[in-house]
């Protein structure tokens, strides 16, 4: 049976938040845990839009903080499914910070989250195939299998000899 297909653009989510005092540390910068919380929400909504299912966070790739986000800044998160496997989906998130009074805007974070769609009993359930259309979507789609194999390898759930996509990057037999 062929899986249903959905364009990745249908999962696109934009979420905007104002950085308030309760979101900041003693240096008036947004706390990293608060940022990760917002990223998890935006990514979960994208995964839900793609799968039309309840989703749970399975993994978070490296999240680096390029620059502090100041109190009063507007944070915009953009999330979209990059690729779907059987029950899991990789979601790419970009985070932008904007100081409206000064007119400055910068990219503060980027990450990949993995979600698993589950049924009412919490068991994994199949999701539609993700169909990329733009060059950027194709690039993220193509890299998703390598990122997935790396995640599984690091988690001890994939043997190095079975990481075919990763091995092909280094021409390892």
C-alpha positions as CSV (number, residue, x, y, z in Angstrom):
1,X,0.0,0.0,0.0
2,X,1.4,3.4,-0.9
3,X,1.6,6.0,1.8
4,X,-0.3,9.2,1.5
5,X,1.8,12.2,0.3
6,X,1.8,15.8,1.6
7,X,3.9,18.7,0.5
8,X,6.3,19.8,3.2
9,X,5.0,23.4,2.8
10,X,1.7,22.3,4.3
11,X,3.5,21.8,7.6
12,X,5.0,25.3,7.7
13,X,4.5,27.2,11.1
14,X,5.3,30.7,12.2
15,X,5.2,31.5,15.9
16,X,5.9,34.9,17.4
17,X,6.7,35.7,21.0
18,X,7.6,38.8,22.9
19,X,10.5,38.3,25.4
20,X,9.2,39.3,28.8
21,X,11.0,39.7,32.2
22,X,9.9,36.2,33.2
23,X,11.6,34.7,30.1
24,X,15.0,36.2,31.0
25,X,18.1,35.6,33.1
26,X,19.8,38.1,35.4
27,X,21.6,39.6,32.3
28,X,18.2,40.3,30.7
29,X,18.8,37.7,28.0
30,X,16.2,35.1,27.1
31,X,16.9,31.8,29.0
32,X,18.0,28.9,26.8
33,X,15.5,26.6,28.3
34,X,12.7,29.0,27.5
35,X,13.9,29.2,23.9
36,X,14.0,25.3,23.6
37,X,10.5,25.2,25.0
38,X,9.3,27.5,22.3
39,X,11.2,25.6,19.6
40,X,9.6,22.3,20.8
41,X,6.1,23.8,20.5
42,X,6.6,25.3,17.1
43,X,8.2,22.0,15.8
44,X,5.4,19.9,17.4
45,X,2.8,22.0,15.6
46,X,4.6,21.5,12.3
47,X,4.7,17.7,12.9
48,X,1.1,17.6,13.9
49,X,0.1,19.5,10.7
50,X,2.0,17.0,8.6
51,X,0.8,13.9,10.3
52,X,-2.7,15.0,11.6
53,X,-1.8,13.0,14.7
54,X,-0.6,13.4,18.3
55,X,3.2,13.7,18.2
56,X,5.9,13.2,20.8
57,X,9.4,14.6,20.8
58,X,11.9,11.9,20.1
59,X,15.2,13.9,19.8
60,X,16.7,17.3,19.5
61,X,19.9,17.9,17.5
62,X,22.5,20.4,18.5
63,X,21.0,23.7,19.6
64,X,23.5,26.5,19.7
65,X,22.9,30.0,20.8
66,X,24.6,32.4,18.5
67,X,23.8,35.6,20.3
68,X,21.8,36.6,23.4
69,X,18.2,37.7,22.8
70,X,17.4,40.8,24.9
71,X,14.4,41.5,27.0
72,X,11.7,43.2,24.8
73,X,12.8,41.5,21.6
74,X,10.4,39.8,19.3
75,X,11.2,36.2,18.6
76,X,9.9,34.5,15.5
77,X,10.2,30.8,15.0
78,X,9.7,29.1,11.7
79,X,9.3,25.3,11.6
80,X,8.6,22.9,8.8
81,X,8.8,19.1,8.3
82,X,11.8,18.2,6.2
83,X,11.2,14.5,5.7
84,X,9.0,11.8,7.1
85,X,10.0,8.2,7.7
86,X,7.5,5.5,8.7
87,X,6.2,7.1,12.0
88,X,8.9,9.7,12.6
89,X,9.3,13.2,11.1
90,X,12.3,15.5,11.1
91,X,11.4,19.2,11.6
92,X,13.8,22.1,10.9
93,X,13.4,25.2,13.0
94,X,14.9,28.7,12.4
95,X,14.7,31.3,15.1
96,X,14.9,35.0,14.5
97,X,15.2,37.8,17.1
98,X,14.1,41.3,16.3
99,X,14.6,44.6,18.2
100,X,11.8,46.6,16.7
101,X,12.8,50.0,18.0
102,X,16.3,49.8,16.5
103,X,15.1,47.9,13.4
104,X,17.7,45.1,13.9
105,X,17.0,41.4,13.2
106,X,19.3,38.4,13.4
107,X,19.1,34.6,13.2
108,X,19.7,33.4,16.7
109,X,19.1,29.6,16.5
110,X,18.6,26.7,14.2
111,X,17.9,23.1,15.0
112,X,16.4,19.8,13.9
113,X,13.8,18.1,16.1
114,X,12.5,14.6,15.5
115,X,8.9,13.7,16.4
116,X,7.0,10.4,16.3
117,X,3.3,10.3,15.5
118,X,1.4,8.1,18.0
119,X,-2.2,6.7,18.2
120,X,-4.5,7.2,21.2
121,X,-2.6,4.4,23.1
122,X,0.8,6.0,22.5
123,X,1.9,3.5,19.9
124,X,3.8,4.8,16.8
125,X,1.6,5.2,13.7
126,X,2.5,5.7,10.1
127,X,2.7,9.3,8.7
128,X,2.3,10.6,5.2
129,X,5.4,10.9,3.0
130,X,6.8,14.5,2.9
131,X,7.1,15.9,-0.6
132,X,9.7,18.7,-1.1
133,X,9.1,21.2,-3.9
134,X,11.6,24.1,-3.6
135,X,15.4,23.8,-3.9
136,X,15.8,24.5,-0.2
137,X,13.1,21.9,0.7
138,X,14.9,19.3,-1.6
139,X,18.3,20.1,0.1
140,X,16.8,19.6,3.6
141,X,15.0,16.5,2.5
142,X,18.2,15.0,1.0
143,X,20.2,15.6,4.1
144,X,17.6,14.2,6.4
145,X,18.5,10.6,6.0
146,X,22.2,11.3,6.8
147,X,21.1,13.3,9.9
148,X,18.8,10.4,10.9
149,X,21.5,7.8,10.6
150,X,23.9,10.0,12.6
151,X,21.2,10.3,15.4
152,X,20.6,6.6,15.4
153,X,24.3,5.8,15.4
154,X,25.0,8.2,18.3
155,X,22.1,6.7,20.2
156,X,23.5,3.2,19.7
157,X,20.4,2.2,17.7
158,X,22.2,1.7,14.4
159,X,25.4,-0.3,13.7
160,X,28.2,1.7,11.9
161,X,28.2,-0.8,9.0
162,X,24.5,-0.1,8.4
163,X,25.0,3.7,8.2
164,X,25.1,3.6,4.4
165,X,24.3,7.2,3.7
166,X,27.0,8.4,6.2
167,X,29.5,6.0,4.7
168,X,28.8,7.2,1.2
169,X,29.8,10.8,2.3
170,X,33.3,9.5,3.1
171,X,33.6,6.9,0.3
172,X,34.0,4.2,2.9
173,X,33.3,0.7,1.7
